[in-house]
Amino acid sequence: MCRCSSVILGVLFVSAASLECHLGYSLIKGSTIGDETKVCEKDTDFCYNATAPLLTVSIFQKAGCNGLICQFVGDGCEQRDILGVPVKFCCCKNENFCNRGNMTNVAQRAR
């Protein structure tokens, strides 16, 4: 009985520690990143969603798992100008697939 409980607790811990995120990119304004998903590899990973305007008719959007940049952003969004282009970068780990769309579940932070 004790051995079975240990196995069940181990399985629950592994499934709880594995964050699943949307994965992909889009270049066309109004389109989505698609249906691909990824299970993040590390406990320190966050789901992210980055968007930047390209010309006047296109928006670049990329989503996936990231631990490095999201260490500095945490759960939230930041907008930075990179070479004169406003880039919005959002990170979250509060639930699976939290990096969908415009990340309405993430608090906006001004910097």
N, C-alpha and C positions, 0 to 999 in steps of 0.2 A: 504494500500500500504506500509506504513512504517513497519507494523508488518511482512509482507511477506519478506521485504528486510532484516530485522533482522534475520529471520529464515535462509534465504539463506546464509548470511554472517556467521552465527554460524555453519552451515553445512560445508562451505568451510574451516573455521578455524579448525574444528575437523579433517577433512580429510587431511589438510596440516600438522597437528601436529602429525599424526600417521605414524611413520616410519615402513616400512615392510622389513623384513630381511629373508634371507635363514636360515634354522634351520636344524641341524643334525650333523652327524659325519661320518667319513670314516676311515678305518684302512688299506685299500689296496692301494698300490702305483698306481697312475694313475686313480683311481676311483673318483667319485664326491660325494658330501654330499647328493645328492638326490633332490627331488622336494618339500619337506616340507617347509612351510613358516610360519612366525609369525609376528603379528602386535605388535610392542614394546608397553609396557604399560605406560612408562613415557616419558615426553618431553626430559628428560636428557639422555635417552638411545641412544646408538649407535649400529650399526650393527658391529659384529666382526667376524674375521676369524683367528683361531690359527692353526699353523702347527708345527709338530715336527717329526723328523725321529725316527722310531722304528726299530731297527736292520738294516740290509742292504736292505731288500726287502719290507719294509713297511713304510708308512708315516701316522701319526695320524693327522687328520684334524677335527676341530670342528667349527661350526658356529652358530650364534644366535644373541640375543639382550643382551647388557650389558651396565650398566651405571657406575659401580664402577671402574673397571680397565681402561675403556676408558676415564675416567676423566683425567688420567695421560698421556695417549697416545694421545688423541685428534684425529683429522683426520690425520691418518698416520700409519706407521708401526714401530715397534721396534723389535729388536732381542736380546734376553737375554739367557745366559746359565743357565739352571736350573738343578742342580745336574749333570753338565757336558753335558747336552743335549741342543743343540741350539733350542730355541723355538721362532718362529716368530709370533707376535701378531699384527694384523691390525684392526683398527677401522675406521668407516666412518659413516657419516650421511648426505652426500650430495645428495643422491637419494635412492629410494627404491631398495632393492636387491643389494646394492653396495658391499656386502661382498661375491660376487660370485667368484669362481675360485681363481686366484692368486692376486686378488684385483688390477688390472691394473689401475683403476681410482684413486688410492690413492698414494700420493707422498711418496717415501721412505725416511726415516730419519735415519741417522747413529747416534748411541749413544755409 
